[in-house]
Amino acid sequence: MPHHTFLKFIWPSALAMLIFIALPIVSISIQSFFIEHEKVLVVVENCTPFGCKKETRVDLEATKVLEEEKPLGRFNWFGTYTNRNHLAFSELNQAWKESQNYNDFLSEVFNLPFYKALSFTLAYTFIVTPLVIIIGFFIALAVNRLPSFFKGPTIFICLLPMIITPLIGSLVLFWMIDAEGIIGSLLQIIFNDPNLSLKASPTLTWVMLFVYGVWHHAPFAFVVFYAGLQTIPRDTLESAMIDGANRWEQTLYVIIPHLMPLAVFISLIQLMDNFRVFEPIVGFNAQASATSLSWLIYNDFRSGDGNMLFGSAAATSILTIIGISILMTPVIVRTWKANKPVIGV
């Protein structure tokens, strides 16, 4: 393809990526080096018939002028990244010195906001992602072998979790596991414990979030694998059958290798989506037991004193981008090596 033709073809996408991806990343990178201005305090004398008393108040006018002069805030360099709400270098060093053993140290680490959120985020990503791929694959195999009359309704039912808005889906499941919900009541009957509550246990809360993640994302893997199954050459399958391969061997040696590029594609999408898990935590009201990096960003924007912590949210966003990049690198490198052209052939 001539270079000028390629440039004409690619420039709209490149421009969109520059405006909607590159520039926002540059913007939050700059914002992460700044923190909020300190409030300008003034001492005023408040007099009553019973005497005068000095009070310290916030000078709103002076604070507003300062914010208008320097809208980004105070320059903090990497201080935001290393404070207690993020990488917490000082707290980690202190915990290491004071801990009696390795378990005590880990306990202190996972009580810090960033590492607590990171632990759930990684657990969610590494548990939900493979389960989504495996379950989606087997659902696609099962649906592909159904009679044509049943395929349409079955595909529609399988896609319903993906059609439902994530927040609404998590709310529905949240109500179902309530003590008065259908799942919560059923478990109380099964275990003969009227006080059993899935919401009261942090471990069960994590499990329910994982179950929801698989339930919501498996239809995406299913529809991709199902489409890939339609492209498998019939001649190859028939040759395997003639050679005596049973269904399991056909799946293992013909179908899976053919669908492997799709599995890599699903892995990339799921790694990005699952590392940014947010809606289930809000829908399940689970922030007491499980927080994620995306939830930390959301929490910075609803600070209790009414101020949005833009610098803190930006720093968490950059750390999230770095985390996603690290997770995706092995998959991307593997894909590049598999498709690397052989020179001289």
C-alpha positions as CSV (number, residue, x, y, z in Angstrom):
1,M,0.0,0.0,0.0
2,P,1.4,3.4,-0.9
3,H,2.4,5.6,2.0
4,H,0.0,8.4,1.2
5,T,-2.9,6.0,0.9
6,F,-2.0,4.5,4.3
7,L,-1.9,7.9,5.9
8,K,-5.3,8.8,4.5
9,F,-6.7,5.6,5.9
10,I,-5.1,5.9,9.3
11,W,-5.3,9.6,10.2
12,P,-8.9,9.7,11.5
13,S,-8.1,6.9,14.0
14,A,-4.8,8.4,14.9
15,L,-6.4,11.8,15.5
16,A,-9.1,10.3,17.7
17,M,-6.5,8.3,19.7
18,L,-4.5,11.5,20.2
19,I,-7.5,13.6,21.4
20,F,-9.3,11.0,23.5
21,I,-6.4,8.8,24.8
22,A,-3.0,10.5,24.6
23,L,-3.9,14.0,25.7
24,P,-6.0,12.9,28.7
25,I,-3.1,10.7,29.8
26,V,-0.7,13.6,29.5
27,S,-3.1,15.8,31.4
28,I,-3.5,13.4,34.4
29,S,0.2,12.8,34.4
30,I,0.8,16.5,35.0
31,Q,-2.1,16.8,37.5
32,S,-0.6,13.9,39.6
33,F,2.4,16.1,40.5
34,F,0.2,18.7,42.1
35,I,-1.9,18.7,45.3
36,E,-4.6,20.9,46.7
37,H,-3.8,24.4,48.1
38,E,-3.8,24.8,51.8
39,K,-6.6,26.8,53.2
40,V,-5.8,30.4,54.0
41,L,-6.5,30.8,57.7
42,V,-7.2,34.1,59.5
43,V,-7.6,34.9,63.2
44,V,-10.7,37.0,63.9
45,E,-11.9,38.4,67.2
46,N,-15.5,37.5,68.0
47,C,-17.0,39.8,70.7
48,T,-20.1,39.2,72.7
49,P,-21.7,40.9,75.7
50,F,-19.8,38.4,77.8
51,G,-16.4,39.2,76.4
52,C,-14.2,38.7,73.3
53,K,-12.8,35.4,71.9
54,K,-10.3,34.8,69.1
55,E,-11.3,32.3,66.4
56,T,-9.5,30.8,63.5
57,R,-11.5,30.7,60.2
58,V,-10.9,30.0,56.6
59,D,-10.4,33.1,54.5
60,L,-12.6,32.1,51.6
61,E,-11.8,35.1,49.4
62,A,-8.0,34.6,49.8
63,T,-8.3,30.9,49.2
64,K,-10.4,31.5,46.0
65,V,-7.8,34.0,44.7
66,L,-5.0,31.5,45.3
67,E,-6.9,28.7,43.5
68,E,-7.5,31.0,40.5
69,E,-3.9,32.0,40.3
70,K,-2.6,28.4,40.5
71,P,-5.5,26.2,39.3
72,L,-3.4,23.0,39.3
73,G,-2.6,23.4,43.0
74,R,0.7,23.2,44.8
75,F,3.6,21.4,43.1
76,N,4.3,18.2,45.0
77,W,6.5,16.2,42.5
78,F,6.3,12.5,43.4
79,G,5.0,13.2,46.9
80,T,1.5,12.1,46.0
81,Y,2.7,8.8,44.7
82,T,4.7,8.0,47.9
83,N,2.1,9.2,50.5
84,R,0.1,6.9,52.7
85,N,-2.8,6.7,50.2
86,H,-0.6,5.4,47.4
87,L,2.7,3.6,47.5
88,A,3.2,4.5,51.2
89,F,7.0,4.2,51.3
90,S,7.4,5.6,54.8
91,E,4.6,3.3,56.2
92,L,6.1,0.3,54.5
93,N,9.5,1.0,56.0
94,Q,8.1,1.5,59.4
95,A,6.0,-1.7,59.2
96,W,9.0,-3.7,58.2
97,K,11.0,-2.4,61.2
98,E,8.2,-3.0,63.7
99,S,6.8,-6.3,62.4
100,Q,7.7,-9.4,64.4
101,N,7.3,-11.7,61.4
102,Y,6.4,-11.7,57.7
103,N,2.7,-12.3,58.4
104,D,2.5,-9.2,60.6
105,F,4.2,-7.2,57.9
106,L,1.7,-8.4,55.2
107,S,-1.1,-7.6,57.6
108,E,0.1,-4.0,58.0
109,V,0.7,-3.7,54.2
110,F,-2.8,-4.8,53.3
111,N,-4.4,-2.4,55.7
112,L,-3.0,0.5,53.7
113,P,-5.6,1.9,51.2
114,F,-3.6,1.4,48.0
115,Y,-2.4,-2.1,48.7
116,K,-5.8,-3.2,50.1
117,A,-7.3,-2.1,46.8
118,L,-4.5,-3.6,44.7
119,S,-4.9,-7.0,46.4
120,F,-8.6,-7.2,45.5
121,T,-8.0,-5.9,42.0
122,L,-5.3,-8.5,41.3
123,A,-7.4,-11.3,42.8
124,Y,-10.5,-10.3,40.8
125,T,-8.4,-10.0,37.6
126,F,-6.6,-13.4,37.9
127,I,-9.6,-15.4,39.1
128,V,-12.3,-13.9,36.8
129,T,-10.3,-13.7,33.6
130,P,-9.4,-17.4,33.2
131,L,-12.9,-18.5,34.4
132,V,-14.5,-16.2,31.8
133,I,-12.4,-17.7,29.0
134,I,-13.0,-21.3,30.1
135,I,-16.7,-21.0,30.8
136,G,-17.3,-18.9,27.6
137,F,-15.4,-21.5,25.5
138,F,-17.5,-24.5,26.9
139,I,-20.8,-22.6,26.5
140,A,-19.8,-21.8,22.9
141,L,-19.0,-25.5,22.3
142,A,-22.4,-26.6,23.8
143,V,-24.4,-24.0,21.9
144,N,-22.7,-24.9,18.6
145,R,-23.8,-28.5,18.9
146,L,-27.4,-27.7,19.6
147,P,-30.1,-28.2,16.8
148,S,-30.7,-25.0,14.8
149,F,-34.2,-24.6,16.2
150,F,-32.8,-24.1,19.7
151,K,-29.7,-22.0,18.9
152,G,-31.4,-18.6,18.5
153,P,-33.2,-18.6,21.9
154,T,-30.2,-20.1,23.7
155,I,-27.8,-17.5,22.3
156,F,-30.3,-14.7,23.4
157,I,-30.4,-16.1,26.9
158,C,-26.7,-16.4,27.1
159,L,-26.2,-12.8,26.0
160,L,-28.6,-11.4,28.6
161,P,-25.9,-10.8,31.3
162,M,-23.8,-8.7,28.9
163,I,-26.9,-6.7,27.7
164,I,-27.8,-5.7,31.3
165,T,-26.0,-2.5,32.5
166,P,-23.2,-3.6,34.9
167,L,-24.5,-1.5,37.8
168,I,-28.1,-2.8,37.4
169,G,-26.9,-6.4,37.2
170,S,-24.8,-6.1,40.4
171,L,-27.8,-4.5,42.2
172,V,-30.1,-7.3,41.1
173,L,-27.6,-9.9,42.4
174,F,-27.1,-7.8,45.6
175,W,-30.8,-8.0,46.3
176,M,-30.9,-11.7,45.6
177,I,-28.2,-12.5,48.1
178,D,-29.9,-10.3,50.8
179,A,-31.2,-12.2,53.8
180,E,-34.7,-11.7,52.4
181,G,-33.7,-12.4,48.8
182,I,-34.1,-15.7,47.0
183,I,-30.5,-16.8,47.3
184,G,-30.0,-15.5,50.8
185,S,-33.2,-17.2,52.1
186,L,-32.3,-20.5,50.3
187,L,-28.9,-20.6,51.9
188,Q,-30.4,-20.0,55.3
189,I,-32.7,-22.9,54.8
190,I,-29.9,-25.2,53.4
191,F,-27.5,-24.5,56.3
192,N,-30.3,-24.2,58.9
193,D,-28.9,-20.8,60.1
194,P,-31.4,-17.9,60.1
195,N,-28.5,-15.5,60.8
196,L,-26.4,-16.5,57.8
197,S,-25.6,-13.5,55.7
198,L,-23.4,-13.4,52.6
199,K,-22.9,-9.6,53.1
200,A,-21.5,-9.9,56.6
201,S,-18.4,-12.0,55.6
202,P,-15.5,-10.3,53.7
203,T,-14.6,-13.7,52.2
204,L,-18.1,-14.4,50.9
205,T,-18.3,-10.8,49.6
206,W,-15.2,-11.4,47.5
207,V,-16.6,-14.7,46.3
208,M,-19.9,-13.0,45.3
209,L,-18.0,-10.3,43.4
210,F,-16.0,-13.0,41.6
211,V,-19.2,-14.8,40.7
212,Y,-20.8,-11.6,39.4
213,G,-17.7,-10.9,37.3
214,V,-17.8,-14.3,35.6
215,W,-21.6,-14.1,35.1
216,H,-21.3,-10.6,33.5
217,H,-18.3,-11.2,31.3
218,A,-18.7,-14.8,30.2
219,P,-21.2,-13.9,27.4
220,F,-18.5,-11.8,25.7
221,A,-16.1,-14.7,25.6
222,F,-19.0,-17.0,24.5
223,V,-20.0,-14.8,21.5
224,V,-16.4,-14.4,20.3
225,F,-15.7,-18.1,20.6
226,Y,-19.0,-19.0,19.0
227,A,-18.2,-16.8,16.0
228,G,-14.7,-18.4,15.8
229,L,-16.3,-21.9,15.8
230,Q,-18.1,-21.0,12.6
231,T,-14.8,-20.5,10.8
232,I,-13.2,-23.9,11.6
233,P,-12.6,-25.7,8.3
234,R,-15.0,-28.7,8.0
235,D,-12.3,-30.6,6.1
236,T,-9.9,-30.5,9.0
237,L,-12.6,-31.8,11.4
238,E,-13.6,-34.5,9.0
239,S,-10.0,-35.6,8.6
240,A,-9.6,-35.8,12.4
241,M,-12.8,-37.9,12.6
242,I,-11.5,-40.3,9.8
243,D,-8.2,-40.7,11.8
244,G,-10.2,-41.8,14.8
245,A,-10.2,-38.7,16.9
246,N,-13.1,-38.5,19.4
247,R,-14.8,-35.3,20.4
248,W,-12.3,-34.5,23.1
249,E,-9.4,-35.0,20.8
250,Q,-11.0,-32.9,18.1
251,T,-11.4,-30.1,20.6
252,L,-7.9,-30.4,22.0
253,Y,-6.0,-30.7,18.7
254,V,-8.1,-28.9,16.2
255,I,-10.6,-26.5,17.8
256,I,-8.4,-25.0,20.6
257,P,-5.4,-24.3,18.3
258,H,-7.7,-22.7,15.8
259,L,-9.3,-20.5,18.5
260,M,-6.1,-19.6,20.3
261,P,-5.8,-16.1,18.7
262,L,-9.3,-15.3,19.8
263,A,-8.4,-16.5,23.4
264,V,-5.5,-14.0,23.3
265,F,-7.8,-11.3,22.2
266,I,-10.3,-12.1,24.9
267,S,-7.5,-12.2,27.5
268,L,-6.4,-8.7,26.5
269,I,-9.9,-7.2,26.8
270,Q,-10.7,-9.0,30.0
271,L,-7.4,-8.0,31.7
272,M,-8.1,-4.3,30.9
273,D,-11.8,-4.5,32.0
274,N,-11.2,-6.6,35.2
275,F,-8.3,-4.5,36.4
276,R,-10.6,-1.5,36.3
277,V,-13.4,-3.2,38.3
278,F,-15.7,-0.7,39.8
279,E,-19.5,-1.2,39.3
280,P,-19.8,-4.4,41.3
281,I,-18.2,-2.8,44.4
282,V,-20.7,0.1,44.2
283,G,-23.7,-2.1,43.4
284,F,-22.9,-4.6,46.2
285,N,-22.1,-1.7,48.6
286,A,-18.9,-3.8,49.3
287,Q,-16.4,-1.0,50.0
288,A,-16.0,-2.1,53.6
289,S,-14.7,-5.5,52.5
290,A,-13.4,-4.9,49.0
291,T,-12.0,-1.9,47.2
292,S,-10.4,-1.5,43.9
293,L,-8.0,1.0,42.2
294,S,-11.0,2.5,40.3
295,W,-13.0,2.8,43.5
296,L,-10.1,4.8,45.0
297,I,-10.3,7.2,42.2
298,Y,-14.1,7.5,42.7
299,N,-13.5,8.0,46.4
300,D,-11.0,10.8,45.8
301,F,-13.8,12.7,43.9
302,R,-16.2,12.5,46.8
303,S,-13.9,13.6,49.7
304,G,-15.7,14.3,52.9
305,D,-14.8,17.9,53.1
306,G,-16.3,18.6,49.8
307,N,-13.0,19.1,47.9
308,M,-12.2,16.8,44.9
309,L,-8.7,15.4,45.3
310,F,-7.7,15.7,41.6
311,G,-4.0,15.1,42.3
312,S,-4.6,11.9,44.3
313,A,-7.1,10.6,41.7
314,A,-4.6,11.4,38.9
315,A,-1.8,9.5,40.7
316,T,-4.0,6.5,41.2
317,S,-5.1,6.6,37.5
318,I,-1.4,6.6,36.4
319,L,-0.6,3.7,38.7
320,T,-3.7,1.9,37.3
321,I,-2.4,2.4,33.7
322,I,1.0,1.1,34.7
323,G,-0.6,-1.9,36.3
324,I,-2.6,-2.7,33.2
325,S,0.5,-2.2,31.0
326,I,2.5,-4.7,33.1
327,L,-0.3,-7.3,32.9
328,M,-0.8,-6.9,29.2
329,T,2.9,-7.0,28.3
330,P,3.4,-10.8,28.4
331,V,0.3,-11.4,26.3
332,I,1.4,-8.8,23.7
333,V,5.0,-10.1,23.6
334,R,3.7,-13.6,23.1
335,T,1.4,-12.4,20.3
336,W,4.2,-10.5,18.6
337,K,6.5,-13.5,18.7
338,A,3.8,-15.8,17.3
339,N,3.2,-13.4,14.4
340,K,6.8,-12.2,13.8
341,P,7.7,-12.6,10.2
342,V,10.5,-15.0,9.4
343,I,13.2,-13.2,7.4
344,G,14.4,-15.0,4.3
345,V,11.4,-17.2,3.8
